[in-house]
């Protein structure tokens, strides 16, 4: 997960900041990830995708820490 997505899903970036940062980073991102990040920042009105990613990230972080 890129730093933009991580900071956004954990609420360290406001939506407006994430949108501005996205355009600064978009050309350096893998095209598939850029599409996912765009979808997350612009099309997740109810925040469900953001919440799902936050939970999955925490689970994976714990699993990696134990291993």
N, C-alpha and C positions, 0 to 999 in steps of 0.2 A: 504494500500500500504506500502510495506516495505521501510526502509530508503535507501536501495540500489537503488530500482526503482525510488523513489522520487528524489534522488540526480542525478540520471542519466537522467531522463526525463527533469529536469530543467537545465541540462548542467553543474552541479557542479562537475560531474565526467566525465572524458574522457572515451572513449570506452575501452581503455587498462586498465584503473583503475577499471572500472566497471567489466570487465572480471576477473581481479585478485581478486577483492572483492567477486564476485559471488562464486568462488571456495572456499573462506574462509567461506562463509555463507551457502552454498548449503545444507549441512547436517542438519542444524537447521531450514530450511524452510519447509513449508508444500510442499509435492511433487507436487501438482498441481501448486502452485505459483512458485516453482523452475522451472518448465517447462515453465511457462509464462515469467519469468524473463530471462531465457536462450534464448527463442525465441526473446524477445525484444532486448537483447544485441547483439546477434549473427546474427539474420536474418532480421533485419529492415534496410536494406541497404539504402532505400530512406528516412528514417526518418518519414514516415507517421504514423506509430503506436506510435512513440514517441510524435509526435505533437498531435495526438488524445488523448492520455493519459494526456498530459499537459493541454489541453483544458477541458477535463472532470474533472480533479482534481481541477482546478480553479473554475469551475461551482459548484462542490460539496462543496468546501470550502466556497464559498459565501453563498450557501443555508444553510449550517450548522451554519454559523455565524449569519444569519438573524433569524433562528429558535431559 
